Amino acid sequence: MRYFRCILLNCTIWKHNCLSNLTKFSSRTMSTQSYLDFVREKLSVMNTKFYFRSGEIDILYSPPDFYETLKSKISKAERRIFLASLYLGKSEDELVDCIGKALEHNPNLKVYLLIDGLRGTREAPSKCSATLLARLLENYDNRVDIRLYKTPAIVGWKESVVPKRFNEGLGLQHMKIYGFDDELVLSGANLSSDYFTNRQDRYYLFRSKPFADYYFQLHQLISKFSYKVKRSDTLQKFQLYWPQSNIIQEPRICKRAFIRQTACELHNFLKKVQSHQEVRQAELLKGEDFPTVVYPISQFTPLFKGLHDYSTEKPALLNILSTINDPSINWTFTAGYFNMYPAIMNKLISTPSEHATVITASPFANGFFEAKGPSGHLPGAYLHLSKKFLQNVKRSGKESNIILKEWKRGVVNKPGGWSYHAKGIWISDMREKNVRPLVTCIGSSNYTRRAYSLDLESNALIVTRDDELRDKMRSELENLLKYTKPISLDHFKNDPERKIGRGVKIATSILGSKL
C-alpha cells in the first residue's frame, strides 16, 4: 500500500511539474516580448551574434535603390570594398568604372572581389565577368584581389565533359555580400543590369564595424579556397591560378585534401564565439538600448562533403520555425525559385498559425520565362512544385490557414515587365494592435534542396523589437504583396496556361535537387 502511495505521490509531483512547465510555456507565448525571449532562447546555441541600435539597419525596396546605394558606397569607401556575388553582368562597365574611380581617388583603398568560377567565366573567351573585372588589374594590381570559387564537384573528368552552363548544376558560390568600410549590404541580388532595374529582390543595409568585419572575414576565408585572377595577353584577357598564399591544397591536385582542409577552416570559423555582447555590456549599463540582435547563418555543405556538416543556416531556420507554436504567430515565406526544402516545408505546414502566406513568382515573372533551350521549361517546373505544395497543404487540412500568392508585375522580358527573385521569411504576432514582423531572414538562400546540398550560401537572422525597423520590415513586405494574387488548386484545374506537361513533371522529379 505504501508502495502505491509513493507511486501516486510521484505521479502527482510529475503532473504538477508538467502543469508548471506548461504554464511557463503558455505565459511565454502570451506577449510579444515573451515570444522574442523564446526565439532568443532557441538561438542561444549560436556562437555568433551582433547587437544593433535603432537606426543602424536600413531596408532598400527596389532594384534602382540597390544600384544607387552600391555606387554611392563604392564612391565613398576609404579603406575597403569587398563584394561577393554569383556573377557580374558582362555589360556592367559603369559599375567597374565606378570601382576604378574610387581606387583612383583614394590611394589607401583596397578592393576584394569574389564570384563563382563557373558562372563568372561561362562566356569566355568572349566578354564575361572575369574579363570585365580583370580590367581593374591594369592599374591597380597591388590593390585589387579578384577570386573565382570553383566547386570541388567539378574537379576531374567532369570539368572537361560537362558542358558550360550545365556544369553550374553541380554547385556555385551563391553568397551576396556587399561591404564598404564599416557598412554592409546583404541581399539575394546579383550584380547585373536586371537586378539594378526590374528584378525585384530584398536588400538590407547594416551599419556596424564588428558586423562588417565578420562578413569580411567570411569573404576572405572563401577567397582562400578560390582561384586568383591575373591579367593576360590571351584572347580572354585573364588567367586563373592557385596562389601559394591559399595554403589549402588545390582541388585539381587532390580533391579529398581540399575538402578536408576547407572543412577544418570553416569549422574553426563557425565555432569561434564572435559576439560583441561584452563590448556592448558597458554601453548597456549606461542605459544604451540595443533592440535588435542579428545572427549570421551560412550553408557550406559541399565543403563538408563526407564529413560532419557544421553549417549553421538549416539548423538555425528549423530552430526558428519550431518557435511558431501559437495560432497567433503568423509567418510569410517567399522564394522566387519555389522548391522548398522538405524539412522547412513540413515545419511550416505543421505550424498552428491561423494566417500564413507563401509568395512565389508567377511563371510570367520567372527569369527563365521564354528562355531558349531546356531553361525555358524551368517556369513550368516551379509551377509544378507550387501545385505540389498546395496539394500538401490540402492533405494537411490547412487550406484556410496557408495561402499561396503569385507575384506578377507585367511580363518579364516585355516592355515594363519585371521578374521576381526575392527570398526570405518573416514572423509576426497577430495579437499586437500594430502587426509588424519581429523576425526575418535575409540573404542569398532560396531555401531549396539545392541550397542545402550544392551551393555556398550566407544569410542573417534578424530578431527585433525596434519599432522603426519593424515598420520598415512591414513596408518591405507590403511592397512585395502589392503585386500578388492568391492561387489555389482550382486555378490549376481551370486555367489551360497552368497545364504542366508530363515531361516537365518527370524532369522535375529527377532534377529537383538541382533547382
N, C-alpha and C positions, 0 to 999 in steps of 0.2 A: 504493500500500500504506500509505504514511504517512497518507494522507487517511482511509482506512478505520479505521486505528488511532485517529485523532483522534475519529472518529465513535463508535467503540466506547468510548473513554475518556469522552467526553461523556455517552454513554448510561449508563455505569457511575456517573458522578457524579450524573446526574439520578435514577437508581434509588436511589442512596444517600440523596439528599435526600428523595425521596418516602418511603422507609422511615423516615427520621429524623423527618419530619413526622408520619407515621402513628403512630410510637412515641410522639411527644409527645401526639398526639391520644388515643391509647389510654390513656396514663398519666393524661391529663386526666379520662377517664371512669372511672378505677379507684377513685376515692374520692368521697365526698360533698362534701368541701371542694373538690376539683378541679372537680367539676361546678358548684358555686356560683361558682367563679372563672370558669368558662367562661360562665356566664349573665351575670355582671357584665361580662365582656369584650364579649359580644354587645350589652349595653345601654350600653356606653361612649359610643355616639353620642348618647345622651340628654343634653340640656343641663341638665335639672333633676333633682336627686335630693336626698334628705334622709336623715340618719343618726339612728338611734334606739338608745337604751339598752334594756336589758332592763327590762320593766315599763312602758314608755311607750306600748305598744299593747295594748288590750284587745279582746275579742270578746264581743258580746252574742249570745244564742242564740234569743231568742223575741220575738214582737211585744210582749207586755207589758213585757219588759225594755227594749225600744226606747222605748216610750212613757214609761215611768217615768224613763228616763235623759233623754229630751228635756225633760220637765217639771222635773226636778231641775236640769239645766244651765241652763235658762232662768231659773229662780228665783234661781240663784246668780250669774248673769252680772253683771259690774260695768261693763264698757266697751262691749261689742258683742255683738249676736246677729245672725248672718247665715244665712238659710235659703234654699235653692234647692230647689224641688220641682216636679214636673209640675203638681200642684194641691193645694189644701187642701180636705178634705171639707167640704161645706156644713153639716154638723152639728157641726163641731169648735169649738163655743163654749167648751168647757173649755180648749182649747189657746190660743185667742185671749185668754181671760180671764187665763190664766197669763202671757202676754206683757204684757198690760196691767198686771197687778200688779207684775211686775218693773220696768216703766217707772215705776210709781208709787213704788216703794220706793227706786229708785236714780235720782236726777236726772241722773247722768252717763252713763246707759245710752242707747245708740242701737241701733235695730233696722233691719235691711235685709232685705227680703223680695223674692224673685224667683220667679214662677210662669209657667206658659205662658198666653199671652193668648187662645188658643182654648179650651183645656180649662178655664181658670180663669174663663171667662165663659159657658160653654155654656148654663147655665140662666137667664141674665139675660133680662129684668129681675127674674125670681124670684131667690131667695136662691142665691148662688154663692160661689166662693172670693173673688172681688174684693169682693163685698158684705160678706162676713164680715170680711175684713182691713181694709176701709175704716173700720170702727168704731174702729180704733186711732188714726185721724187726728183724731177728735173732740177728744181731749185732748192728743195728743202729735204734732201735725202737724209740728213742727220737729225731732222726734227719730225719726220713723218714715218710711222710704223704701220704697214699695211699687212694684215694677216688673213689667210684663207683657210678656214677649217674644212677638213675632208673627213667624212665619217669613215671609221675603220672598216665598215661593212663593204666598202667599195674596193678594198685592197685585194690584189691578186688578179685572177683571171677575169673577175667581174669588171675591173677597171677598163679592160680592152674590149670586152664582149658586150656589156650592157650599153645600149645607145644613150647619147646625151638626151636629157630631158627625162627619159625613163629611169636613168640611174639615180635621179633625185628621190625616187620612191624608196631608196634604201636608207635614207636618213639625211638630215640637214642641220645646219646651225640656224636655229629659228628664233633666237633671242632678239628683242628690240630694246636696246639700251642706248639712250642719247644723253651724254653727260657734258657739262660745260662748267669748268671750275668746280664750284660747290653746289651746283644745281643739276637736276636730273629729270629727264622725261622718260616715263615708262609708257609703252604703247603696244598695240598689236600691228601698227602700221610699218610698212617698209619704206624705203627711200626712193620713190618713183613718182612720176607726174600724176598718175591716177590717185595715189594716196595723198597728193597735195591739192587735188581739185574736186573729184567726185566719187571718192571711195570712202564711205563712212566707216570710221573706226573709233577707238577711245584713246584718250591722251591725258595723263596726269603729270603735273609738274611739281616736283619736290624741291624745297629749299632747305638743305641740311648738309653740312660738310661731312659728318660721320656717315650719313646715308649715301652720299655721292662717293665717298671713299670706299665703302663696301662694294658698290657696283663697279667701281674702277678696279678693285682687286679681283673681282669675278671676271671682268673683261680681260684683264692681264693674264689670269690663270688659263682661260680658254685659249688666249692668244699663244700661250706657251705650248699648247697642244697642236698648233697650226703652222702651216707653211707661210713663209715670208715672201713678199713680192719685191722684185728689183727690176729696174729699167733694163730694157733690152733693145737691140737694133733689129730684132726679128720682126716678121710681119705683124705679130700680135702685140709687140711693144712691151712685153713684160715676161718675166720668168719667175717660177716658183722654186724655192729651195728651203731646206730644213736647217735653220741656223743652229750652231753649237750651243748658243745660249738657251735653247729649249730644254736641254738636259734630258727630257723624255726621249725614248727610243723612237725613231721614225717608224710609222706603222708599216711602210713598204718593206722595211728590213725585217721587222719581227712584230706582227700584229699582236701576239699574245703578250709580249713585253710591254708594248704600248698601252694596252688596256690595263694591265696590272699596275703600271706606273701612274697612269692618269687616274685610275680608281683610288689609289693611295693619296694622291694630291687632292683630289676632290673630297675624299672623306675627311682629310685633315682640315680642309677649308670649311666644310659644312658643320663639323662637330665643334669647331672653335667657338667659344662663347663670345659673341660680338654684340654686346648690349651696352648702350651708353646710359643705362639707368643710374649707374653710380655717378657718372658725370653730371647727370641732371639732379641727383639727390639734393645737393646743396641748394640748387635753384628751387626745388620743390619746398625745401624748408623755409625759403624766403617768401613763399607764397606764390611762386610761379605755377602756372597751370599748363599741363600737357594733356589735353583731352583726346589725343589720337595716338594710337600705337600701330606701327607698321611692321609686319613680319615678312621679310624676303623669303620666297619659296622658289625652288628650282627643280627641274627634272632632267637628270643626266643619265638615264637608263642605258643608252648604248655604250657608255664608258664604264659601266659596271657589269657588262655582259659576262655571265658565267660566275659572277661574284655577288656578294650581298649588295643590294641596291640601297644606297644611303640618300637617295633623292628625297626632297622634302615636300614637293608640291602635292603629289597624290595623297600621302597620309594626312597632310595638313587640311586639305579640302574635305576629305572624308570625315575628319575630326570636326570641322566646322559644320558640315551638314548634319552631323549627329546631334548638334545643339538645337535643331529645329524640332522640338518635341511638344509644341503647343499649337493649337489651331490658329492662334492669333499671330504667330510668327510667320510671315509670308516671305516668299522668295521669287526672284526673277533670274532666269538663266538665258544667256544668249551665246550663239556661235554662228558665224556666217557659213562655215562649213559644218553642217549638222551631222555629226557622227558620234554621239555622246558615249563616253566610256561607260561600259555596262555597270560597274560598281557605283559610279556617280549617278547614272540614271535610276538605278534601283533605290539609292538613298533618297533622291528627290521624290520619286513616286511614292515611296513609303512614308514620307513626312505627313503629319496630320494637318498641314496648312490648309486653310479654307480658301485662300486666294494665292494662286501661284501662276506664273506666266513664263512661257518659253518663247523667245524671239529667234526666228531664223530667217535666212534670206529667201525671198521668193525666187523661183527659177529665173525670173527676169531681172533679178538683182545679183545673180551669181556671176562672179568674174569670168567664168568659163562659158557663159551663155553664148551660143552660136560659134564657139571656138572650132577651129579646124581639127580634124583627126579625132582620136579617142577622147581628148579633153572635152569635146563637145557633148559627150554623154554624161559628164560629171553632174550638171544640174539635175538630170533625171535620177542619178544615183542618190544624191542628197534628198531629193523629193521622196524617193522610195524609203529612205531611212526615217524621214519625218512621219511618213504614213505608219511605219512600224512602231514608232514611238507612240503615236495616237492609239494604236491597237493595244499597246502595253498599258497605256493609261486606262483604256476602256476595260481591259481584263482585271485591272486593279480596282475598278469601281470609283475612279477619281475624275470622271468626265466633268463633273460640276465644279471641281476644285482646281484643276490644272488646264489652262488654256494655251493652245499653240497659236502664235501670231506670226504672220509673214510680213517682212519688211520689203517695201517696194517704193521706189521714187523714180518714176519713169521706167524706161527700158535701157539697161546697160548697153553701151556702145552705140546708142542712138542719141540724137541731139537732146540735151537736158537730162539724160538718163544717168543714174548713179548705181554703183554696186555697194554691197554690204559686207563688211569684214570685221564688225565689232564682235568682241567676245568677253564674257565676264559673268559674275554672279553678284547679286545684291540681296541683302536680307533686311527686312523691316519689321517693325512691331505695329500691328494694326490697332492696338489698344490706345495708341497715342492720338491725341486730338489732331496733331500736325504730323501725319505719317511721312517719314523720310527714311532712307536707308541708314542702317547702323554699321553694316559690314559690306565690303565689296572686295573683289579680287580683280586686279588689273595686270595686264602683261601680254605675253606672246602666245600662251597656250590656247588651243582650240578645244581642250578637254576631250580629246578623241583617243581612240586606241593607238593611233599613230603617235600622238604627243607623249604617251606613256610607254613607248617602246622604241621609237626610231630617232626622234629629234632632240635637240638641246633646247630647253625652254627656261625662261626666267620670268617670275611674276612677283606680285606683292599683295599680301592680305592687309586690308585697312580696317581697323576696328576703332570707331569714333563716337564720342558724344558731343562733338563740336557742332553747334547749330549752324554755323556758317558753312562748314564743309558739307554737312548733311543737306543743306539747301542746294548746294552745287551738285551733289550727287543726285538729288531728286530732279533737278533741271536736266542733268545729263540723261537720266532715264526717260523723262518726258520727251526729250528731243528725239530719242530713238523710237519711242512708242507712237509718236506723231505720224509716222509713215507705215504703220502696221494695220493689219486687219485679221480677225480671228479666222482660223481654218479648222474644220472638223473633218471627220471621216466621210461625211455626206458630200463634201466638195470633191473627194476622190471618186465617188460613185457617179456624180452628175456632170463633172467637168471633163470633156474629152482631152483638154490640154494636160490633164493630170494622169492620163493613161500612161503607165510605165511598161515598157517592153520587157519581154521575158529575158532577152539577152542582157539588159541592164540589171535586172534582178539577180541573174546568175553571176554576172561580173562583180556586182556589189558584194555578194556573199563571199566570193573568192578573194577579192581585193580590199575588203572592208578595213583591214588593219593598215592599209596604205593611204586611206582617205583622211 
